[in-house]
Amino acid sequence: MAAVVAVGTQDGFVLLLDLGLDAPVRTDERAPGMLSYVTVLEPAVAQRRAEQAALGNHLCLPLNDASVEAGVFAHRTARGLLEHAQPAADTWVSAVQYVPQLRSLVVGLSFGCFQIWDLETLQMDFASRYEPGLLPVVSCVFLEPENDPRRFVYLWMLHSVPAYHDMSGSVASAALYALIYSERQWAQDVPVYRGLEQVGLKLVYDLTTTPEQPNPSGVLASCLLAAVALPAPAGDVSAGGGADDSLVSRDVTRCALAWEAWTADGSSTCTCLALFDLNRWYQAHMPHAVDAAALERCEYLRFFSLDVSQGIVLGVAVRELEPRSGLLSATLLLDVGVLPVTFVGPQERLLRCTLRALLDWLWRRAVDVVTQLDAACVRLFDLSGGPLAPDETEVLHALRAQLDGLGHVLHTMATRTVNTDVGLGELESKSYVLRVRSLHASVILWLCHAGLLPEQAEADDGGDPLEFAFPGSALAAWYGERRRKLGGRLLMVDGLVEELGEPLRQLWQEDGDGHYPPRSLHALTRAYLLDGVPDVRKHRLTHYLLMDLGRLLSDEHCDTLKSFPSTFAMSPSLIKLTHAFWNLDHGNIESALVFLMDPLVQSADLTAWQHRRIVESLLAQGEPRAALQYARARHLPAPQLADLRLHLRVLLDNGLVTEALKYEQRHRAIGGDRLVRWLLAGCQERRLLVQLMRLPLDASVERQFVDFLLESPEKDCGELLHVFYLQRGRYQDAIRLQRRLSAGVPAADPDRAGFRDSLHQLLPGLSILKVRRFLESSGGRSAAEETPSKQLRFGLLRGRRSLEESRASSDRGADDVTPPPRGLLPSLFTPGTTPAPPDVAWRPIPVPPLPTADAERSPLPEPASPPRKRQSLASELDDSEFFSFEASPTAAVPDMTLEFFDRERRLCLVERSWHDSDGEDERALTLGGDVLRRSRSEGDAT
């Protein structure tokens, strides 16, 4: 059988139920399996089990079926003699517990007796004698002596009524029985006892008497809450060996009993915990009773109070932390929650008193050592000159070693002993202080061995240089100038100083300005005494300063200084980063990038402020490409708006407007409209708005782009916005904007004219080779469909080529120049009555007559080859671009064909506007078109 459960019933039966875990029995709450009873003498039990498993049933073996006959429960001895009989209806099984060391089942009965059944033979080995008035057996605890050469084991039998039942006059009790076996064997490191020879009662204790309540008659009733064995903690048990091995440590020599008692007058209750030690009971010569008058001196039975201020104790779980000192940990299950408690024994109390005395002495000694160390270090920083004598160095080493030893003892006391929260906090605090002072002494000794201490006074100009003088003033002047060049606190070393906090700045203000570098090595070493700062931050600052000093010393001294990071166990990642920061602050950009990109550098060692300052420093030093390389390699985080703005700045400094626009779109959920404004402001600052205009903008960005140009105080933004309107086909907005711009600017403003001409290059450089009609179908439509509404007649078209031709005509002579008619839009940028620039002459383009619907289409002639630059401009035309055209009043139809170099464009009429000029009857027609490409080879519009 894979698993068997023992069940006690109301009538006194003990049933062994096969759970069938290794058989294909499928039962649940909705379809429970039935019981199929078998007897010990039944043959072919295995076959019977398989048959019942197939039917979904479980085998059930009544262990004591012979005890109930005709409704009477008969309690018999192992030899079959009747010990006690009573109605089965008044009998129930009050406890069932399996003891693996005995391979037996202990059964407790409601009338106070118990039985021990051998599960290997399914025979009863022992039945206790009946005594009237005993309470039900509710629990059993197995104990095994540690060094008993005989084969003795012990069982605590606990008599009590169920908790919070009618307990009037019912006092719980505990009885200790000794069991002698004839054989002891080992099975998987567990002793197994066989052949029970004798059982005897050794100790009885009523669960009433405690040191606080020594009079048993004062207790009216009590009930058991818990009875558990306390195994020894891990590492305290030595498993062993052979069949005759009797000197093996056991892990079940102690148990805990918890109960609740009520006084005779019912005025109060007490919850008690008793710890029984079998080995100490042996040492006390195994007394048969507990002396109530000497409970405080009892070695084998110790008492603890579990009284709580609130709630009712429903259960207790006990765990022994330190058996030798009697330290216990208990968890109380209350009706209002769970309460953990800890108890200390007399040894623990004595040990704590001893530890307190030891701690006081240790701290006094630590204070004395620190005082001697401070006195020995005075000559290192008083600028008196001269190296240290060997005996002085030995004194420093000895004092540092004493600090290390005292700190180790404090650390052991904090981690290896049990303390209260207050005591643990005190130990950890004092251990931390000694560790800080020991590290401070270690750094001072290293500086002495490196030849940097004792400190020397700086040599005057023209004087003889001393062996080594800390160049505090020279370093301060250099770093001050460096900060001014970078335009702010962009040095990486300033960030390292800020990581150490405000106390370091105040410390360095005593003899300096509070910034790096310190004015002396004494100021540097005092940084190691700061509280709450990780040691690695202090080491990085010292390492950075040693790199500055390495430039001033010989190669031999430099090799010594390079050993500092490894001496104090700095990680390779932090060493590389410190080198990168130093090179970056000193303008060695290539070396800094090599260290920053080193594969040994861990991403976790680079914090957000370091990423930000590295990029800002590179930009401030005029290295935008290096900043972009670092940003792409290290994947700058974007937790804050400042990081988003910085990344936009990197992209724009490198002229990557398209990538900057995409970056804004990806992070719009974080940055919102502010990110767009930063993008526009950055483009304006770097003269990149023209490139931004050429990109496809969504409605949100386009709206903010227009608002930005309208609000900008620069006059060029108005002209730029006018071109933007024309690009996007917003002609009415362009006309209104142009009128507003012309209202406050003189017409002949040369600056505006020059800027206007430069903006004119943004529009396509169109060279008109042919203007002819274009039919929607290639001859497939009827003549009725080819109506004038599908054709377009232009009177005047202005482009870059037309401007050049006008200037060339003016050079040939004024007689050949015909001025434009009044009222006609003279310029693409100047509506209404604004005159044309003085250096531009105008020549009208003759308009051919409108062909009829049945006119034959002539083939398009081959265009002339334009200049390479103009061809590249034409190749940049996009289907989404819009263009504005001006024409004199004439009949027009929606479509026309323009041939640009080697491509054909189809223009669709999207706007028609008429306005008077100076009150006269002349009008101008404004046409706009959506440019679509048409392949000459395919012959169809695409």
Secondary structure as UniProt FT lines:
FT   STRAND          4..8
FT   TURN            10..11
FT   STRAND          14..18
FT   TURN            21..24
FT   STRAND          35..37
FT   TURN            40..41
FT   HELIX           45..54
FT   TURN            55..56
FT   STRAND          58..62
FT   TURN            63..64
FT   HELIX           65..67
FT   STRAND          68..69
FT   TURN            70..71
FT   STRAND          72..76
FT   TURN            78..79
FT   STRAND          82..87
FT   HELIX           88..90
FT   STRAND          93..99
FT   TURN            100..103
FT   STRAND          104..109
FT   TURN            110..111
FT   STRAND          114..118
FT   TURN            119..122
FT   STRAND          123..127
FT   TURN            132..133
FT   STRAND          137..143
FT   STRAND          152..159
FT   TURN            163..164
FT   TURN            168..169
FT   STRAND          173..187
FT   TURN            188..189
FT   STRAND          190..206
FT   TURN            207..208
FT   HELIX           216..218
FT   STRAND          219..229
FT   TURN            234..235
FT   TURN            243..244
FT   STRAND          254..263
FT   TURN            264..265
FT   STRAND          269..277
FT   HELIX           278..283
FT   TURN            284..285
FT   HELIX           292..297
FT   STRAND          301..305
FT   STRAND          313..322
FT   TURN            323..326
FT   STRAND          327..334
FT   TURN            335..336
FT   STRAND          337..343
FT   HELIX           346..376
FT   HELIX           378..381
FT   HELIX           390..416
FT   HELIX           421..449
FT   TURN            450..451
FT   TURN            461..462
FT   HELIX           472..486
FT   HELIX           492..499
FT   HELIX           502..508
FT   TURN            509..510
FT   HELIX           521..526
FT   HELIX           527..529
FT   TURN            531..532
FT   HELIX           535..550
FT   TURN            551..552
FT   HELIX           555..561
FT   TURN            562..563
FT   HELIX           564..567
FT   TURN            568..569
FT   HELIX           572..585
FT   TURN            586..587
FT   HELIX           589..596
FT   TURN            599..600
FT   HELIX           603..605
FT   HELIX           608..620
FT   TURN            621..622
FT   HELIX           624..634
FT   HELIX           641..653
FT   TURN            654..655
FT   HELIX           657..666
FT   HELIX           668..671
FT   HELIX           673..685
FT   TURN            686..687
FT   HELIX           689..693
FT   HELIX           699..711
FT   HELIX           716..727
FT   TURN            728..729
FT   HELIX           731..743
FT   TURN            747..748
FT   HELIX           750..760
FT   TURN            761..762
FT   STRAND          771..772
FT   TURN            783..785
FT   HELIX           788..790
FT   HELIX           800..812
FT   HELIX           814..816
FT   TURN            822..823
FT   TURN            832..833
FT   TURN            838..839
FT   TURN            853..854
FT   HELIX           868..875
FT   TURN            879..880
FT   STRAND          882..887
FT   STRAND          895..900
FT   TURN            901..902
FT   STRAND          903..908
FT   TURN            918..919
FT   STRAND          925..930
FT   STRAND          932..934
FT   TURN            936..938
//
